[in-house]
Structure formats: C-alpha cells, structure tokens
Amino acid sequence: MGIHWTELMVVAFVALLIFGPKRLPEIGGAVGRTYREFRKSLGEISELATNDLTPPERQLPAATPGRDAETADRTMRDSAPSRT
C-alpha cells in the first residue's frame, strides 16, 4: 500500500489550486516545522519513559578518611530497607 507518486502529484496539484503558488511554500514550511517539533516531542517523551522505567543504580557512600570500602559496604547494607 502506501502513497504512490501519482497520488502525491494529484494532492500537490489540488493544494496548488486551493492555496495558490504564493502561499504553498509558507504552508510547506509550517508543515515541516510542525513535523520536526512533533518528532522532537516524541523523542523527549520516549527518553523520559525510558529513564522512569530504568531503576537507578545503587551508589555506595563515599569513602571518608579512616573508613575503608568494607565499612562503607556494611553501612550501605544496614541502611537498606529490608525485604521481608
């Protein structure tokens, strides 16, 4: 299916008759801007949906002087909510 070149030519001819040769470029530009803005919005929505569905990564507390990684890990486990 889809639109063939003959159908596209008929649509272009009818648009030329209705709007005239002076307004046709303005309308084409407006349609292009609208399509570009629509695609941009869809991309933003898709990105937001992807970010909301992806669980955030766990970050260990920053190591401070006198505190090693094992102590930081133990602190993280103790402060995590229990799964019971």
Residue pairs with C-beta under 8 A, 6 or more apart in sequence:
15 24
15 27
16 24
19 27
58 76
60 69
60 72
60 73
60 76
61 72
61 75
61 76
62 72
63 69
63 72
